[in-house]
């Protein structure tokens, strides 16, 4: 059982009470009453676990009171709250779930810490906006799968309401950019930028998508204009040029203004997602929020039951899918204008973006979108982002520029008329050539110090799938793995580093087919220009190996066999030959040194194992492969006597 603690708001004294943790079950609670949004006068910090005790352990539950005495909303009538939740490192790899207290923990998540983020240690800070129903006691539970610290700032609440003027959401069909400092000047460190929402029309608040590009590590706060920046944060920059995005709900003044504070400076881009009506608006129920009983999973492409694509098929680059809303049992009504949901992207093939929009808002086959809901910056990243999205009668669509799995957990819906769906259903092009495996099903990320054996195994398996031989997916980044990486980099025209950096990871993920050999039939083919070799059967690549051929230098030496002078040019000849002699000896004594288990192809030129197979031509003329690769050639009889060997530039 996981431990749990009850924590009162940050401004009060904490009191810990041990309870039992809820067991995760699929969510199915009934929707609460229709509600109007009420902003906090200014963002208010409720919790910073760094100040209340040690790092939260794995499986821990924090029970946080979010209603009560001012400035908190009253317990009676509060149906949901809007929080900015930031996980602060050191934190383990895993998910965090914010859910209503007193109910089973749902099959849903609010934030994720992936492996690369976890490796940041104490420098980690991952924020996300969270809309969450409130338990009957006026509190919410925060569950951590793997532990860490958490900071919670409250932005507002939803209060049960009949038809009303203020507090109703008016979503845009698609976000509209209202500010971008990249066309002017950066926000200086410690500086505040005032921004006006055009045509705010007396709105009480704005729902924004805010993206920052930092000058250095630091936090960003969006707050009401004309007030002092609060002790709260919406976004956290981890280093210079770090790009981070988050959704924000901020009160507007009479002119439609709000402010942005930057601790360390940088650029800020703001897209308007929706407006919240003010007191001068018409009285209506349109735009009132209906929280679900608990956050509910509407989409998970990793699971057949919640994947419109079928099975565990991930989105390929440029694909989109549609998710119905009105027919979902958690909604069960047609008068839904928008959703509040948490969108998580995992295993993208490369950095890029994922966009949530009304179903039918883009023409089938369109492979870009004008705005982003989640911006991922690297392959195999896992990243969550809150989204407020308008829906059509067909629901909502999810588009992925560079593919990946997507998960959508819905917190509630807004009443009103769905937007139109001017375009037909998605048409996703199948672009993988016949006979090819296609993009990676388990995408590879860059391998860095601290990467897990599982991350290395993914890379090793992807290399094997593409035909680049290594000793197997054992999770160890050893000699055969580095040789396979170098062979791939040589073939792909990348820097020959033996390191899986971001560029190499993306090419591994997006390469659809094994390399094609340059010969037909059965052969051992050596491509001197690329410094790789192919084991070919029936005109198809079985394996690709890293090799080093003659270095094209003049050498003088002593013949190890007879002591005579030996000299010549270190050139590997081109042509078609056959294996004419083999020696299964670990230290076969050749004229210019010992050879590991050589197979001779022409004159004194052999394919043989060698401790060093660099990224350039280096031998006296022989064709070097790693010793383990030579063992594989012997074990599989890949170069039988009299078999064909083709060497070309």
N, C-alpha and C positions, 0 to 999 in steps of 0.2 A: 504493500500500500504506500502511496505517496503521502508525504507530509503536507499539511496545510497550515496557513496562518491567517489570522484576521488582522488587518492593518487599517487603522483609522486614517483620515486625510493627513497629508504631510504636515499641515499646520498644527495638528493636535498630537497628543501623546499616543504612541503605538501600544497596542495591547495584543499579545500573541495568544492564540487559543489553538490547540492541536485538534484537528478533526480528521475524518477519513476523506480520502480523495475520491472523486467521482470516476466511474469507469466510462471510457469513450464508447458511445453508441451512436448510430445514425440519428440525426435530429429529426423530430417530427412534431414539435409543439405547435399549438394553435396560435394564430396571429393575435396580437394585442389590439387595443383600441387605436383608432386613428388619432394622430398626434401632430401638434404644431411645434416647429423648432424655435427654441429660445436660446440665444447666445449668452455665454458668460460675459459679464462686462469687460473682462480681459482674460486671456488664457490663464488658467490657475493650476499650479503644480499640486497634485494630490499625493504623489509618492516618488521618492528617490531611494531605492533600496540600498544604495551605497552609504546612506546616512542612517539607516535603521538597523544595520547588522551586516554579517558576512554575505558573500555571494550566495544566491539561492541555489540549493542543490538540485540535481536531476530529479524529475518527478514531483517537484514542489508546487503547491497551490497557494497563491496569495489571494485572500478574500479582501477586496477593497471597497470601502464604503464610498458611494458616489452621490448620495443624497443626504439631506439633513439640514443643519443650520446654514444660514447665509454665509458665504456666497453660493453654497451648494443649492441645487434645486430641492424642493420638498419631496419627501418620500412618496406622499400621496399624489397620484397623477403622473409621476414620471415613468414613462414606458421604456425609454432608451436614452443612452448618452453617447456623445461623440468625444472620443479621447485621442490624444496623440501619444502613442506608446513607443518608447525607444528601448531597445535591448542594448545594454552596455557590457563590453567585455571586461575580463575574459569570459567567453560564453562558449558552450559546447555546440556541436553541430546538431541541429534539430529545430522543432517548431515550438511556437508559443501560441496559446489559444486563450482569447478573452471571451467569456460567456456569462450568461446570467447565473447568479448564485442560486443554490437550492434546486438546480436541475442537473440531469446527467450531462457530463462534458460531451459536447457534440463532436461528430466527425467533421471538423472544420479547423482552420488555422488562421491566425491573424498576422503572424510574422514568421520568417524563417531565417536561420543562421546557417549558411552553407559552409563548406570546408574552407574555402579561401577566406571568407569573412572571419571564421573562427581563428584562423592563423594570425589574425591581427592582434590577438591578445587584448591587452588593456586599451589599445587604440580603437577598438571596435565601437561603433555606435550606429545601429540600424533602426530607423524610425518608420512608423506607418500610422496612418489615420485608421481608427477603428470605430465603427458604429456597432453598438452592442445593446441588446435588450437588458433591462435591469431586473434583478430578482425581486421577489416580494418584499425582502427586507431592505431594499434600496442599495444593494451591493452587487459587484461583479466578481467573478473568479478569474485569476490570471494563472494559467498552467504553463510550466516550462518543462519541456521534454528532457533537455540536457543541462539546464542550469545556466546561471549568469545573473547579471543585475538588470533591473528594469526601472525606467523612469516614466511616469504617467502624468500628462498634462490634460486638463479638461477644457474643451472648447465650448460645449453647450449640451443641451438636453432636449428631449422631445416630451411635450406635455399633452396628455389626453385632451382632445378638443373636438367639438362639433364644428360646423361650418364657421370659418373665421376669416379675418382679413390678413393678419400678420402670421408669419411663420410657415407659409406654404412654399414648397419648392416649385420653381419654374425652370425646368431643364432646357438647355439648348440641345438641338438635335446633334450638333457636333461642337466641340470646344472652339472658342474663338480667341486668337492671340491678342492680348491687350497691352503687353509690355515686353520688350526684349532689349536689355542693355548692350547686347553685342553690337547694336547699331549706334551706340553712343559711347558711354564710358562705364567702367566697372564701379561697383559700389565699394567705397574704400573700407578698409578694416575699421571696425567700430562705427561705421556709417549707417545712416537711416535713409531709406528711399521712400518717398511718398508716391503712391500710384492711384490713379483715378479709374474707376470702372465706367466706361462710356455708357450713356443712356441707362444708368442704374434705375432711374424712375422711382425713387423713393424706396428702393429695396433696403431691407434691414441688414442683410448679410450677403456675401458672395461665396460660392463654392468654386475654388480655384485649383488648378493643377500648376504647381510651382516647381521649376527646375533650376538648379544652381550649378555653376561651374566655378570652383573655388580657386582662390589664390593660395590658400594654405588650409590646414586643418582648423575647424571651428564650427560653430552652430549658426543657424539662421532662424529668426523669429518673425512671424507674420502677426500683426496686432492692430488694434483700432487706431486710426489716425488721431493725432493730438493727445496721445497718452504716452506714458513712459514704457519703454520695452519691459515686458514682464519677465519674471524668472520662469521661463518656459522656452521650448524650442520646437520647431516643426521639421527642420532638416539638419543633418549633420554631415559636414564635409570631412573626409578622413585624411586628405592630403591635397596638395596643389593639383589643379586640373581634374579633381574628382568630380564626376557628374552624378548628381543625385536628384531624385524627384519625389514629391509627396503631394497628396491632396490636402487642402486646407479649407476650413470654413471660417471666415473672418467677418466681424461686424463692419458695416459701412456707415460713414457719417452722412449728413444730409446731401453732400455733394457727390457721394459715392466713392469717397477716398478711404484708403487703408495704408499701412506702412509696413516696410520690411527692414529689419535690422540684420546686419551681417557682422559677426564677431571678427572674422579674418579677411573679409572682402572677396569680391569676385563678381561674376555675371549672374543675372537672374532673369529667367524667362517665365512669364505668367500667362496662362490660358484660362479664360473664363469658361466654367463648366455649367453653372446654373446660378440663379438669383433666388434669394429668399424674400418673400413679400414683406412689405412694411405695413404699418397701421393704416395707411391711406389706400390700400388696395381693396378691390371688391371682396365681399364676403363670399366664400365658396368652400367646398371640400376638396377641390382640385389642388393637388400638391401636398395634402396631408400625408404624413408618414405612418405606415402600418408596420410595426416591428413584427418579425416572425417570433414564434415562441422561443427560438434559439437559432443561431446561425446555421444555415442549411446548405449542404453541398448540392449545387445544380449541375456541375460539370467537373469531370475529372477524366482526361483522355487516357490516363493510365489504367482505368477500369472500364470494362465493356459495358457495365450497367449504366454508366454516366458519360459515355463517349458517343456522340453522334456520328463519328467516323467509323465506329465499329472496332471491337477488340481493344487492343492497347495501341492503336495507330496514333502516332503523334502527328501534329501539324508539320507538313513539309514547308520549306521556304515559299512564301507567297500564298499559302493556303489560308482559308478561313472556314469557319463552321458556324452553324446557328444553334441556339439553345432556346427552346420554347419556355415561356413564362406563365401565361394565363392558364395553361393546362397542367402545370406542375401542382401536385396535391398541396404543397405548402402555400400556394396562392389561390388557385381555384376561382378566379374571377377575371373578367375581361377588361375592367376599367383600371388598368395599371399603366401609368405614364412613364415611370422610371424605377430603377432599382438602386439600392445601396449594397454594394458587394465588395468582397475582397478577391482580387485576381492574383493568382500566383503563377509565375512562369518557372519552369524547371527544364533543364537539359536543352537549351537552345543550341543550334549548331554553331552559332557565332553571335557576337554582340549585335544588337539591333533593337527593335521595339515590337511590342504587342499592343494592339488597339482593340478596345471594346466599344461597340457602336450599335445603334438599332439595326436589327436584322433587315436586310434589303436596302440599306442606305448606300451601298456601293455596287457598281455594276459587276456581275459575275466575271471572274477572270482578272479583275483589277489587282495588280500585285504590289501596290503601295497604298499608304493612307496618309492624309495630311497631318494627323496628330497621333500622339502616343499615349497609352495608358500606363504601360510599364516600359522603361528603357533599361535594357540589359547591356552590360558593357563587356562581357566576355562569354566565351563558349562554356556550356555546362553550368552556368550560374543558376542559382535558385533565388528568386526575388519576388516579394509580394507587394501589392499596391492597392490601396482603397480606390474604388471607382464609383462615381455617381453617373449612371448612364440611362439615357432615354431608351425606351423600348418601342417596338412596332407590334402589330398584332401577331407577328411571327416570333417575337422575343428579341433576343440580342445576338450579335455576331461577335466572334473573336477572330482577329486576323494576326498572323505571326509573320513578320518580315523574314526572319531566318529560322523559322520552325521551332519545334520544342513541344513539350507537354504543357497543358494549361489546366488550372483548377480554379473554379469560381464558387465561392461560398457567399450566399446571399443573407444579409442581415434583415432586410425588409424591403417594402415597396412603397411608392408614392401613388396616390390615387389620381385619376385623370384619364384623358383620352390618349391612347397610344399614337405615336407619330406615324406618318405614312411609310410604306415600304415600296418605293418606286421601282426597285429592281428585283430580279428573280433570285432564285436560290443559288448558293455557291456552286461554282464549277471549278474544281481543283484539278489542275493538269498533272497527269502522271508523266514525269519527264525522265525517269530512269530508263536507259536503253535496255533492250532485251538482253538477258543473260548477265546482267549486272545486279549487284546487291543493293545499290542505292545508297543514300546518305546513311550516316551512322544511326543505328537504332538506340545505342547507348553512347551518346556523345562524349567526346574526350575534352577535358579541360587542360590548361597549361599545367605542367608538373613543376612544382616549386618546392623549396625546402619545407618539409613538414607534410607534404602530400601523403595521403593514406595509401596503403597497399591496394585498396579497392580502386582508387583513381589510377594507379599504375596498371592494375589488371585491365581496366577498361582500355587504356592505351595499347597495351600488349595485344589484347584481343582484336582491336581495330586494325593494328598492323597485320596480324595474321589474316584477318578477313580480306584485306587488300592484297595479300600475297607477299608481304615482307616478312621473311622468316625470322623468328626468334624462338627461343627454347620453350616458350609457353607462358600463359597468363598466370604467373606465380606471385605477382605483386612486388617483385624485386627488380629495381632498375639496374640490372647488371650488364655484362658485356654484350650479350646477344640482343638485348633491348636497345642499347645505344647504337649498335651496328645496324639494326633494323631501322631506327630513326634516321640515321645518316643515309642509308640507302633510299628511304622515302624522300628525304630532303634533296638528295641528288636528283632523283627522278622528277620531283616537283619543281626544281629550279629554285629552291630556298637556300638560305645560308646553311652550310654544312656543319652544324654545331653539336649534333647528337642530343640536343636538349629540346624537349617539347615545349616550346614557347607558345604564345597565343596564336601567332601566324601558323605555326605547324599544326596546332590543335584544330584550327578552323579548316585547314586543308585536309586533314585526316577525316574530319566530320563530313565535309561536303564532296569529297571525291566519291563518285558513284561506282566506278568500275576498277577492276584490277588493271595494272599496266598491260598493254598489249605488247607481245614480243615482236621482234623484227624479222622472225623466221617462221617458217611453217614446219610441220612434222615434229620430230623429237630432236632436241638439241640442247647443248649448253651454250648459251649466247653471251658474249662479252661485249658490252657497249663501252668502248674506251672513252668516248666523249662525255658520258655521264658517270663513268666509273662505277657501274653496276653490272651484275650478271643475272641472266634469266635461266631458270631450269624450265624447259619447255617440253610439253607432251601434247601431241596432236594439235600443235599450233596454238596451244593455250598456256598461259603462264601458271606454273605450279608455285614457284617461289622466286622472289627477287632477293639478291644478296649484295651486300656492300663489298666492293673489290678495290684493290689498288694495283695498277699495272705499271709498266716501265716508265721511269721518271724522265726519259729523254735527256740523260746526262751522260757524259763520257766517264768511264770508270777504269781504274787500274787496280788490280788485286793479285793475290797469290792463289793459285788453284789449290784448294784444300785436298784434292785427291793425289796430285803428283808434284806439287810444289812449284810448278812452272808459273811464269808470268801470265796473267789473264787480263785482258782489257777489251774495251768495246763500248758501244752505245747502249744505254739502258732503254731498249725499245721492245715493246710487245708487238710481234708481227701481226698483220691483219690477213685474213683469209679463212678458208674452210679446211678444217683439219679433223683428225680423229684421235681418240685416246689410244696411244700405242704401248704404254707401259705404266704400271701402277706399283707402288710400294707402300705396304701397310706398316710403316715405321714412323714412330714419333720423332726420330732424329735421323732421317735419311741423309747421308752425307753427300751433298752435291758439290760442284766445283767451287761455288761461291758461298757456301755455308750449309747449315742443316735445314732440311725441309720437313714439314709436318705432313705425313701421309700423302705424298704427292701423287698426282695423276698427270703424266706427261702428254703433251698434245702436239708439240713440234720442236725438234732439236732438243735443247736443254730447257725449254719453256714448259712449266708445269702449273697446274692449278694446285695450290697447297695451302695449308694452314700457316698462320703467322701470328705472333702475339700482337703486332701493331698493324692495323689496317686504317691508315689515315684518310683524310678527306681529299687527297690529291694523289697523282701518280708518283710512286716512290720506289718501286722495286727495280731490280736489275733487268727485268723483262718478264719475270714470272707473273702469274695472276694470284695475288694474295687474297685469301678469305680468312675470317677468324678461325681459330682452331675448332670451336664448337660447330661452326658451319661446315668445316671439313669433315668432322665426325658425322654430321647429318648426311653429307654426300655419300660417305661410305656406308652408313647404316641403311640408306634407302637405295643404294646402288644408282645414284642419280647420274653418274658418268661411267657407264660400263666400258670395258675394253671395246675398241673399234666404234664407239659411239661418236656422233658428230659434234664438233666444237666449232662455232662460228665466232670469229673475232672481227670487229669492225670499228671504225672511227665514229 
